[in-house]
Structure formats: C-alpha cells, structure tokens
Amino acid sequence: MDRQLILVGDHETQESEGGEAELHKYLAGCKKNPGHRQFIPIDKFTLKHLPEDLQDKDLYEYTKVIADLTVRVDVKITSSERPKFWPYPYLTTQPYPFYNMRGRRHFKTGSGKMCYVNKFQSGEMINKDFAESKYTKCWCRKCQDSDTATNVWWEFYAHTATQLIFDDIEASHTTLRLFYDRDDSPVVSVAKVSVVDVNTQEDWCKLNCVTCDKNIGNKLMDIWKRYENVWRKVYNKYFYSRDQHKFTFIVSHPHGCSKQISVGQWMDKQMIGFSTRFTYTTCTCPGSSGAHVQCVGYNEGWCYHLVHSGSFKSGLNHSGHDWL
C-alpha cells in the first residue's frame, strides 16, 4: 500500500485536566456518541445482544470472559521521549499523540486486556512448567522496599496501545483498575507495571504486572482458565465463516468510566507491510484506546496486539496492526 494512503485517525485516549474526579463530566458531555446507546453495560449484556445468527453460548461466554480480562489504564505523566510524528508507515507529518505534553504531569486514561496469569513462589512458577522468575520475592510497590516482602505473588501481562503507554517512564506512573464493571464497583487496582515490549508503528504495548494480593491473584487465575477453555472453541467454530459475518466486539472503558461492550462488524482488512489492521463500525469513545479488537474467527489466542487505535472523521474506527 502507498504510504501516503495509510492514514491514522484521531486517537481515543481520554484526557482529564481534573484527573479521575472529572471523568463522568466527559461521559455526560460526549459529542461522538451522545447518550452512549450503542454501549452495553457488562451486567446488562445477554445472549440476545449478539447477532441473531451468532447467539451461541460459547461466543457469549467468550465475550463475558474478555470483559472480565479488560482493565482501565490510567497514566499520570507523559514521556519526554514521545516523537513529534507517527513513524513509518504513516504520513510523516501526522502528529503523534501528546507530543506537546512531553515531560509533564498529564492524566490520561484508556483500556487494555490482561492475559497469561501465573503464580510464583520463591521465583518458581508453580501453576505451569515451574519456570523461574528473575525475582525471588514479590516486586509490587508494597513489597519492593519492604524487608518482609512475600515470597508468593502473581504476574500477568496486559496489552494496550503505545499511544497510551509509550515507555517505562509512563509505565512507572501507571495504574490498572480491574473489575470496574459498574459505577459502584469497589476499587481494585494494580500499581506496579513495567514495559516488556512496544511497537510504535503498530500501536501496541505489552506490560508485565504484579500483585501479591491472593484474592486478586486467585480470581485472575480462575478467569484466565475460563478464557483458555473457551477461546479455541470459538476460534474453531467461526474460523471458516469469519469473512462472512465479520463480527467484531470491543470491551472498553469509555471516558474512563465503567466497562462497556459494543458490537458491530469489521469493514476492511488493510495490509500494512506484513501486518494487518481492521476498520470497523463497532462503537468506541475517548477512553477506548488500547481496548482489544475482537474480530471473531481470527486467532486471538496468539494475536494479542490488535488494539483499538483511532477514529476517522467518516465515523469508522480502526485498530492498530499486527500479524494475523
């Protein structure tokens, strides 16, 4: 594809001058989706919200477990290392998000998804293959400077957009809010994350996260087991029909508020080098950047990097891109 035709839409990271306290103000004043009628709260989502020909219990369970793995991502500082323009293959004059905020405290929020939850004891992984960690004790914020750090902890990955978390400078000022399903959900958070890998061109960021809270750790492991049990069933069931139904759903935190599901269809697959990005009608808002784009029938089990990236003036939304 001609690089001049590879456009990137407006980012959909939610900024808030007043921090978290003002997020509901942005929700109420949203101009993109007034009333947010195309978003479905997690606790209201039923089988009937799926398209008639896709009202399948496995797909419904898959949608619900993706919702359970979805997190709100809060970032409180903007790295001085952000580039002025999006790198190749985008237009070299396309401004990169938040370049003008470099080096400043700046609250922004988006979405992400957790995966690969593992339990460690004294540096050994005790739920899988007994692989070793580079740590022998928990390295969460509470434990890292403590003489009584616990030797049992849980690690997991989280994927989001690079426009939201650009590097370790920003990751060191990042908090993940888990299980934010309703306005009155208790605050459950993980405040120690580090960057494993980033790809600015493809707009994905992989984080390593840690907790020694056994309630959080055990709950995440149960959710991850549910995911492992259902994702391949859905992939196998819809692989051959994926380019006919084009079903796409996204779970995100619009405007940094409680978790919502939106459903729609992907419209185009765009090849960018050897990777692919999707455009879709599935509804998004500021705060949706970094949410996983679930194009049902594509190999989500291995491809964790397809995240929501932006919105075109036409109304279509688009993902980052990755190998499919």
Secondary structure, 3 states (H helix, E strand, C coil): CCHHHCCCCEECCEECCCHHHHHHHHHHCCCCCHHHCCCEEHHHCCHHHCCHHHCCHHHHHHHHHHHHHEEEEEEEECCCCCCCECCCCCCCCCECCCHHHCCCEEEEEEEEEEEEEEEEECCEECCCCCCECCCCCCCCHHHHCCCCCCCEEEEEEEEECCCCCCCHHHHCCEEEEECCCCCCCCCEEECCEEEEEEECCCCEEEEEEEECCHHHHHHHHHHHHHHHHHHHHHHHHHCCCHHHHCEEEEEECHHHCCCEEEEEEEEEEEEECCEEEEEECCCCCCCCCCCEEEECCCCCCCCCCCEEEEECCCCCEEEEEECC
